[in-house]
Amino acid sequence: MKRVLFFTVALVLSLTLSVYAHPPGDIEMSFNTENKMLEVTIPHNSNDNSDHFINNVKVYLNDNLHIEQNFIMQTDNEVQYLHYMIPGAKAGDTIRLNAECNKFGSREIELTVE
């Protein structure tokens, strides 16, 4: 009986946390070769963008960590907007971005510079 109660409580808690904590949405990322700017939009809904937010972003150029930025809140309750200059990027290079939620989960996207 105690075992059933324990598993029931554990299940309810895990479902409750998953409602409030979720990974970033589908990331949109583009690179402008003229001004060498990486433009990023990370959808991430939150009722309080200072409590539940994108807390870490890492940008890799050809699998080498190029930029890491930590945050204490997100742009607004729906999205995190980012712009990074990557002067060394050239055609054929790969840019990979990893975004992490401070509560739960992360998402990664990659593009090839054209």
TORKOL-4160 file (C-alpha; in steps of 0.2 Angstrom, whole numbers, padded with zeros to 4 digits, m for minus):
114
<pt num="1" X="0000" Y="0000" Z="0000"/>
<pt num="2" X="0014" Y="0012" Z="0004"/>
<pt num="3" X="0022" Y="0008" Z="m0012"/>
<pt num="4" X="0007" Y="0012" Z="m0022"/>
<pt num="5" X="0005" Y="0029" Z="m0012"/>
<pt num="6" X="0023" Y="0033" Z="m0016"/>
<pt num="7" X="0021" Y="0030" Z="m0034"/>
<pt num="8" X="0005" Y="0040" Z="m0035"/>
<pt num="9" X="0013" Y="0055" Z="m0027"/>
<pt num="10" X="0028" Y="0054" Z="m0038"/>
<pt num="11" X="0018" Y="0053" Z="m0053"/>
<pt num="12" X="0007" Y="0068" Z="m0048"/>
<pt num="13" X="0022" Y="0078" Z="m0044"/>
<pt num="14" X="0031" Y="0074" Z="m0060"/>
<pt num="15" X="0015" Y="0079" Z="m0070"/>
<pt num="16" X="0014" Y="0095" Z="m0060"/>
<pt num="17" X="0032" Y="0100" Z="m0063"/>
<pt num="18" X="0030" Y="0096" Z="m0082"/>
<pt num="19" X="0016" Y="0108" Z="m0083"/>
<pt num="20" X="0026" Y="0123" Z="m0076"/>
<pt num="21" X="0043" Y="0118" Z="m0083"/>
<pt num="22" X="0046" Y="0115" Z="m0101"/>
<pt num="23" X="0061" Y="0116" Z="m0113"/>
<pt num="24" X="0063" Y="0130" Z="m0126"/>
<pt num="25" X="0051" Y="0129" Z="m0141"/>
<pt num="26" X="0057" Y="0127" Z="m0159"/>
<pt num="27" X="0072" Y="0139" Z="m0161"/>
<pt num="28" X="0073" Y="0151" Z="m0176"/>
<pt num="29" X="0091" Y="0156" Z="m0181"/>
<pt num="30" X="0098" Y="0165" Z="m0196"/>
<pt num="31" X="0115" Y="0171" Z="m0201"/>
<pt num="32" X="0118" Y="0187" Z="m0211"/>
<pt num="33" X="0134" Y="0185" Z="m0221"/>
<pt num="34" X="0136" Y="0203" Z="m0225"/>
<pt num="35" X="0136" Y="0210" Z="m0207"/>
<pt num="36" X="0141" Y="0193" Z="m0199"/>
<pt num="37" X="0126" Y="0194" Z="m0187"/>
<pt num="38" X="0117" Y="0178" Z="m0180"/>
<pt num="39" X="0099" Y="0182" Z="m0176"/>
<pt num="40" X="0090" Y="0170" Z="m0164"/>
<pt num="41" X="0072" Y="0169" Z="m0158"/>
<pt num="42" X="0069" Y="0156" Z="m0144"/>
<pt num="43" X="0050" Y="0154" Z="m0140"/>
<pt num="44" X="0048" Y="0150" Z="m0122"/>
<pt num="45" X="0032" Y="0154" Z="m0113"/>
<pt num="46" X="0032" Y="0159" Z="m0095"/>
<pt num="47" X="0020" Y="0167" Z="m0083"/>
<pt num="48" X="0035" Y="0176" Z="m0074"/>
<pt num="49" X="0050" Y="0179" Z="m0085"/>
<pt num="50" X="0061" Y="0182" Z="m0070"/>
<pt num="51" X="0057" Y="0165" Z="m0062"/>
<pt num="52" X="0055" Y="0153" Z="m0077"/>
<pt num="53" X="0067" Y="0158" Z="m0092"/>
<pt num="54" X="0080" Y="0154" Z="m0104"/>
<pt num="55" X="0095" Y="0154" Z="m0093"/>
<pt num="56" X="0110" Y="0149" Z="m0104"/>
<pt num="57" X="0114" Y="0150" Z="m0122"/>
<pt num="58" X="0130" Y="0142" Z="m0130"/>
<pt num="59" X="0135" Y="0146" Z="m0148"/>
<pt num="60" X="0147" Y="0134" Z="m0157"/>
<pt num="61" X="0157" Y="0138" Z="m0173"/>
<pt num="62" X="0163" Y="0122" Z="m0181"/>
<pt num="63" X="0160" Y="0113" Z="m0164"/>
<pt num="64" X="0171" Y="0125" Z="m0155"/>
<pt num="65" X="0162" Y="0135" Z="m0141"/>
<pt num="66" X="0162" Y="0153" Z="m0147"/>
<pt num="67" X="0150" Y="0162" Z="m0136"/>
<pt num="68" X="0142" Y="0157" Z="m0119"/>
<pt num="69" X="0129" Y="0169" Z="m0111"/>
<pt num="70" X="0120" Y="0167" Z="m0095"/>
<pt num="71" X="0104" Y="0176" Z="m0091"/>
<pt num="72" X="0094" Y="0181" Z="m0075"/>
<pt num="73" X="0078" Y="0183" Z="m0085"/>
<pt num="74" X="0071" Y="0182" Z="m0103"/>
<pt num="75" X="0066" Y="0196" Z="m0115"/>
<pt num="76" X="0048" Y="0194" Z="m0111"/>
<pt num="77" X="0035" Y="0181" Z="m0106"/>
<pt num="78" X="0035" Y="0173" Z="m0123"/>
<pt num="79" X="0052" Y="0173" Z="m0131"/>
<pt num="80" X="0071" Y="0177" Z="m0129"/>
<pt num="81" X="0078" Y="0187" Z="m0144"/>
<pt num="82" X="0097" Y="0187" Z="m0146"/>
<pt num="83" X="0109" Y="0194" Z="m0159"/>
<pt num="84" X="0127" Y="0189" Z="m0159"/>
<pt num="85" X="0141" Y="0195" Z="m0171"/>
<pt num="86" X="0152" Y="0181" Z="m0177"/>
<pt num="87" X="0166" Y="0189" Z="m0188"/>
<pt num="88" X="0175" Y="0173" Z="m0191"/>
<pt num="89" X="0161" Y="0163" Z="m0199"/>
<pt num="90" X="0162" Y="0160" Z="m0218"/>
<pt num="91" X="0153" Y="0149" Z="m0231"/>
<pt num="92" X="0153" Y="0131" Z="m0226"/>
<pt num="93" X="0155" Y="0134" Z="m0208"/>
<pt num="94" X="0142" Y="0126" Z="m0196"/>
<pt num="95" X="0134" Y="0137" Z="m0182"/>
<pt num="96" X="0126" Y="0127" Z="m0168"/>
<pt num="97" X="0116" Y="0135" Z="m0154"/>
<pt num="98" X="0110" Y="0127" Z="m0137"/>
<pt num="99" X="0097" Y="0135" Z="m0127"/>
<pt num="100" X="0093" Y="0129" Z="m0109"/>
<pt num="101" X="0078" Y="0133" Z="m0098"/>
<pt num="102" X="0082" Y="0136" Z="m0080"/>
<pt num="103" X="0068" Y="0124" Z="m0074"/>
<pt num="104" X="0069" Y="0110" Z="m0086"/>
<pt num="105" X="0076" Y="0105" Z="m0103"/>
<pt num="106" X="0086" Y="0112" Z="m0118"/>
<pt num="107" X="0085" Y="0113" Z="m0137"/>
<pt num="108" X="0098" Y="0114" Z="m0150"/>
<pt num="109" X="0098" Y="0120" Z="m0168"/>
<pt num="110" X="0112" Y="0120" Z="m0181"/>
<pt num="111" X="0114" Y="0129" Z="m0198"/>
<pt num="112" X="0127" Y="0129" Z="m0211"/>
<pt num="113" X="0133" Y="0147" Z="m0217"/>
<pt num="114" X="0130" Y="0149" Z="m0235"/>
